[in-house]
Amino acid sequence: MKKSFIIIICLSFFAVNANSQTTHKRIRMDAGTGYAIPNNGGGLLISLEPKYAVTERINAGLKWEMDFIMKKFNEAGNTVDAKAQHINSYLATGDFYLLTKNFRPFVGAGAGIYRISAVEAAVRETGTGNISEKTNFGGLLRAGFDIRHFRLTLAFNMAGKDGGKNKAGFFSVSVHAYIGGGKKEDAK
């Protein structure tokens, strides 16, 4: 009974949305890069996100992002202390557009898996280091705007902690270009 009810609700949702009118193309692929800002340090991010326009104001997507973050690097004489993280995230995302014109501000969220590899090293006369890996369930909050086929996003990733018990959450600023999406020719 429960399964039948859920299937009927899902089919109704897709049937209603299949007939809804949009002035934007439904399918697009975002590719972007940006700067990751942890509580100290910084790093580079690269992301891909295919999306589907459920309605004129709502997009649903799947986001893959790779972040390289250097949290600490100190060098003094024969001593080097370093701490770095590599984070892969796989998230289901959703965005809500506040306007539907050419300039489209949005707010969004996501949830999914964060795979964190961390390295801590202290090199003196003899080197010591620790490498850890951890997988966490986490979330994403973001806001920004689309204009033509470009997107600017400010996001906060709630990734939990790495295997060394260091925080893995971070802010990011990213710029994306996308293929697909955009205004339909007959909607201008």
C-alpha positions as CSV (number, residue, x, y, z in Angstrom):
1,M,0.0,0.0,0.0
2,K,2.8,2.5,1.0
3,K,4.8,1.7,-2.2
4,S,1.7,2.2,-4.4
5,F,1.0,5.5,-2.7
6,I,4.5,6.8,-3.2
7,I,4.6,5.7,-6.9
8,I,1.3,7.5,-7.5
9,I,2.6,10.7,-5.9
10,C,5.8,10.5,-7.9
11,L,4.0,9.9,-11.2
12,S,1.6,12.8,-10.5
13,F,4.5,15.1,-9.7
14,F,6.3,14.3,-13.0
15,A,3.0,14.5,-15.0
16,V,2.3,18.0,-13.7
17,N,5.9,19.1,-14.3
18,A,6.0,17.6,-17.8
19,N,3.2,20.0,-18.9
20,S,4.5,23.0,-17.1
21,Q,5.8,25.9,-19.3
22,T,9.3,27.2,-18.8
23,T,11.1,30.0,-20.7
24,H,14.4,28.2,-20.0
25,K,15.7,24.9,-21.4
26,R,15.3,22.1,-19.0
27,I,18.6,20.3,-19.0
28,R,22.1,21.8,-18.5
29,M,25.6,21.0,-17.3
30,D,27.5,23.3,-15.0
31,A,31.3,23.2,-14.9
32,G,33.2,25.4,-12.4
33,T,36.2,26.3,-10.4
34,G,36.8,28.5,-7.4
35,Y,38.5,29.1,-4.1
36,A,37.9,27.0,-1.0
37,I,38.1,29.0,2.3
38,P,38.5,26.8,5.5
39,N,38.8,28.3,9.0
40,N,42.6,28.8,8.1
41,G,44.4,28.3,4.8
42,G,42.8,28.0,1.4
43,G,42.6,25.9,-1.7
44,L,41.2,25.1,-5.2
45,L,37.9,23.5,-6.2
46,I,36.7,21.9,-9.4
47,S,33.0,20.9,-9.9
48,L,30.5,19.4,-12.4
49,E,26.8,19.5,-11.9
50,P,24.2,18.2,-14.3
51,K,20.8,19.8,-13.7
52,Y,17.1,19.5,-14.6
53,A,14.7,22.4,-14.5
54,V,11.7,21.0,-12.6
55,T,9.8,24.3,-13.0
56,E,10.8,27.8,-14.0
57,R,12.0,28.5,-10.5
58,I,13.3,25.1,-9.3
59,N,16.4,23.2,-10.5
60,A,17.4,19.7,-9.2
61,G,20.9,18.4,-9.8
62,L,23.7,16.0,-8.9
63,K,27.0,17.7,-7.9
64,W,30.5,16.3,-7.9
65,E,33.1,18.5,-6.5
66,M,36.9,18.0,-5.7
67,D,38.6,20.3,-3.2
68,F,42.3,20.6,-2.5
69,I,42.8,22.5,0.7
70,M,46.1,23.5,2.4
71,K,45.3,24.3,6.0
72,K,48.8,24.8,7.4
73,F,52.3,25.2,6.0
74,N,55.1,26.5,8.2
75,E,58.8,26.3,7.3
76,A,61.6,27.4,9.6
77,G,65.1,26.1,9.1
78,N,65.0,22.3,9.0
79,T,61.4,22.1,10.3
80,V,58.3,21.9,8.1
81,D,54.8,21.5,9.5
82,A,52.0,20.9,7.0
83,K,48.3,19.9,7.1
84,A,46.2,19.4,3.9
85,Q,42.9,17.9,2.9
86,H,41.5,16.5,-0.4
87,I,37.7,16.3,-0.4
88,N,35.5,14.6,-3.0
89,S,31.8,15.3,-2.6
90,Y,28.8,13.7,-4.2
91,L,25.6,15.6,-3.5
92,A,21.9,15.8,-4.6
93,T,21.2,19.5,-5.0
94,G,18.3,21.9,-5.5
95,D,18.1,25.6,-6.3
96,F,15.2,28.1,-6.0
97,Y,15.4,31.1,-8.4
98,L,14.0,34.4,-7.0
99,L,13.6,35.9,-10.5
100,T,13.1,34.4,-13.9
101,K,14.6,37.0,-16.1
102,N,18.2,37.2,-17.5
103,F,19.6,38.0,-14.1
104,R,18.5,35.1,-11.9
105,P,19.5,35.2,-8.2
106,F,19.0,31.9,-6.3
107,V,19.3,30.1,-3.0
108,G,20.0,26.4,-2.8
109,A,20.9,23.4,-0.7
110,G,22.3,19.9,-1.1
111,A,23.0,16.7,0.8
112,G,25.2,13.7,0.2
113,I,28.6,12.1,0.8
114,Y,31.9,13.8,1.5
115,R,35.1,11.6,1.2
116,I,37.9,13.3,3.0
117,S,41.6,12.4,2.7
118,A,43.8,14.3,5.2
119,V,47.6,14.5,5.5
120,E,49.4,15.9,8.6
121,A,53.2,16.0,8.5
122,A,55.9,17.3,10.8
123,V,59.4,17.1,9.2
124,R,62.3,17.8,11.4
125,E,65.4,15.7,11.7
126,T,63.2,12.6,11.1
127,G,59.8,12.9,9.5
128,T,56.5,12.0,11.1
129,G,53.2,12.0,9.4
130,N,49.6,10.8,9.5
131,I,47.4,10.0,6.6
132,S,43.7,9.4,7.2
133,E,40.5,8.9,5.2
134,K,36.9,9.3,6.3
135,T,33.5,9.3,4.7
136,N,30.8,11.6,6.1
137,F,27.2,12.5,5.3
138,G,27.0,16.2,5.0
139,G,25.2,19.2,3.5
140,L,25.6,22.3,1.4
141,L,24.0,25.8,1.6
142,R,24.5,28.2,-1.2
143,A,23.4,31.4,-2.8
144,G,24.4,33.3,-5.9
145,F,23.1,34.3,-9.4
146,D,23.0,33.1,-13.0
147,I,23.5,35.6,-15.8
148,R,23.4,34.3,-19.4
149,H,25.5,31.1,-19.3
150,F,27.5,32.0,-16.2
151,R,27.0,31.5,-12.5
152,L,28.6,33.0,-9.4
153,T,28.1,31.0,-6.2
154,L,29.0,31.5,-2.5
155,A,28.6,28.2,-0.6
156,F,29.1,26.6,2.8
157,N,30.0,22.9,2.9
158,M,29.2,21.1,6.1
159,A,31.6,18.1,5.6
160,G,32.1,17.1,9.3
161,K,35.6,16.1,10.4
162,D,38.5,14.2,8.8
163,G,40.0,11.1,10.3
164,G,42.5,13.2,12.3
165,K,39.5,15.0,13.9
166,N,40.1,18.3,12.1
167,K,37.1,20.2,10.8
168,A,36.5,19.7,7.1
169,G,33.7,22.3,6.6
170,F,34.5,25.3,4.5
171,F,33.2,28.3,2.6
172,S,33.8,28.6,-1.2
173,V,33.4,31.2,-3.9
174,S,33.1,29.7,-7.4
175,V,32.5,30.7,-11.0
176,H,30.7,28.3,-13.4
177,A,29.9,28.2,-17.1
178,Y,27.1,26.0,-18.3
179,I,26.0,24.3,-21.5
180,G,22.3,23.9,-22.1
181,G,19.8,25.8,-19.9
182,G,19.5,29.4,-20.9
183,K,16.5,31.1,-22.5
184,K,14.5,29.2,-25.2
185,E,14.6,30.9,-28.6
186,D,10.8,31.4,-28.7
187,A,10.8,32.8,-25.1
188,K,12.8,36.0,-25.9
